Amino acid sequence: MRVDTSNDNEMVKLNVTVPEGLLEAVDELVEDREYTSRSAFVREVLRDTTEPTLTLGAQKRISKRYADVAAGRTMSTDAARERLGIDRS
């Protein structure tokens, strides 16, 4: 999904209700990462979750590799070196 953010100057207010503990965690992140406000933090999180950095093809290949690991279709680095004839030294 691609989000059109070309008109970032037109802000819309969004009210969100969260548990107190989550708000405290957000406030800590805002302070630790030096965001200017909670809103700036939330905007960045929303951008990060709505604008994937990987292409769909890359996402599919990564998912396939995770499936390979889960199914045991992998080998250790030592086994791979031996198979490819790579000397560790």
N, C-alpha and C positions, 0 to 999 in steps of 0.2 A: 504494500500500500504506500503510495506517495502522497504526502500532505503538501498542499500549496501554502507556503508561508511567505509568498512574495509580497503580501500586504501586511507585514508584521505591525504596522503602526495602528491598525484597527484592532484594539484589544477589546475583549469581551470578558465580563466578570463571571467567574465560576465559583459557586459556593460548594464546599466539600465538608462533610462531617466525618471526623476520624476519631478513633479512641485516643484518650489522653496520652497513653504511652507512645503511640505512633507519632503524635505531634511533638512529643519531647525528643524522639529520635530524629525527626525532621529538623527540629531546631538545632540539635547538635551538629547535624550534617551541614546546615546552613552556616553555622559558625566555623566549623572545622575547615570547610572548603571555601570559606569567604565569599559566599553568595551575598548579593545585596539585599535579598529578602526571601521569604518563603516562596513568594510567587515566582521569583527567578529560578529557584530550585525546582519547583513543580513544572515550570515551562520546559526546563532542560530534560527532566525525566519523561515528560510527555513526548518531546521531540525524539528522544532516544528510543522510545518504545513504538512510535508510529512511523519512523523513518529508518528502515533497516539499512545497515551499512553494507550488507552482502547482497549480491545478486541472487535471484531465485535459483539459478543453477548452482551457485556456490553453496547456498543453504541446503539444497538437495544432496550434493556430494558430501557435505559434512554429516547430514543425517544418515546417509548410507554408511559412512565410516563408523559412526556410533553404533549402528546396527551390526557391523562387522565385529566390533569389540565385544558387544553383548553376546554375539553368537560364537565367540572364541576363534574367529577367523583372523587372528593376529599372531605375531611372533615377537620374541624378545629382540632387543637390539643386538645382543651377542649372536643369536641365531641368524639374524639378517646379515650381520658382518660376515659370518662364516659362509652363508649361502652365496654372498656376493664376492667372497674372496678378499675382504678388506682386513688388513692387519691392524690390530688395535694400537700398536706402538707407532 
